[in-house]
Amino acid sequence: MEPIYVSTDTELEQAVSRCADSSVIALDTEFARFNTYYPMVGLVQIATQQHCFLIDPLAISNLAPLAALLTRSDLLKVVHAGSEDMEVFQYALGITPAPVFDTQIATAALGVGFSMSYQRLVAHYLSIDVPKEETRSDWLRRPLTASQLQYAALDVVYLYRVYFDQLRQLKHLDREKWVLEESAKLNELLPTAIDPAESYLKGKGLHVLNRRQLGCLQLLYAWRERLARSENVPRNRIVEPKQLFSIARLGLDSIQKLREQSDLSSRQLRRYGSQLLDVMQQGKNRLETDLPQSILADSAPLDKKKLKKLKETVDKRASELGISPELLSRRRDLESLLRTARQGVAVLPDFMKGWREEVIGHTLLEVVQ
């Protein structure tokens, strides 16, 4: 089918109208993220059974019809490895598409491959080689080339076809529920939507800090997160995690101390020095009751025999199902299960709730107990 380039408000309304009778669309984005916090969308691609639309968000003034289409509860949006696409839509449209079906997750559920690329997906299901020449194109530059437009169109035209092949196999194996549950998680905990006050929990070595130091670090991370968003720059371009950790641990509260005891550059000191000191002062003034709880390091070694037994259980079940073990459980989930068991009652981690609990979770609890 010939792709339709959509570059005006009227053309967008017409495109959305043509999708009105569809129950499934294939969806993709092309974006740039060279020196920004947020992904900057350059193109949105949609394919139905009859049409392929290449929507230019840089030329359209009102994207509300697109947002309404992507949040229709009766319209399934098919994506491939769609986590970054969700970030794109969250920033560009203020929404995240739902419901969604991720074909990369489906390949794992069908035992075709784990974390399979789009090129391999199309080659496997359609025996077609997808060109890669435009993978690193600048999608914000205008006009887009004919090669770029063709590349973008194929990303959804083939995706639409692959979906129905996967759906047929998933229904036969009674695994469609797995894919829909996992795909719904794409909209959870988007990195660009995390609560700034919780961002410090991604840091390393937190267990060596006392509550006051941890409270300072929490405020430093939150400051950096808000600044990165407001200036739309990468977090580490402001201050790196190891620098924030050092400032909090040493309690650096003057420009001289920052200059002598931190590894901040002269540029960072000039631009952010006073702000960092203000944040540190806030941390030192926090009431004890407002400080975060200490993070305890679990230094006790895990039972290697039990961990091996759990891993063997996962491998065996995965072999029976003909899927990758990574889809059923990650090593850190098995370790978490052992730690809770050591505390008295074994509890499945959140990752293993839902369909995994029925498929492998109950068995793992029996093995641990």
Summary of the structure (lengths in Angstrom):
residues: 369
radius of gyration: 24.3
end to end distance: 57.5
largest distance: 68.0
contacts: 1100
relative contact order: 0.09
helix: 58%
strand: 8%
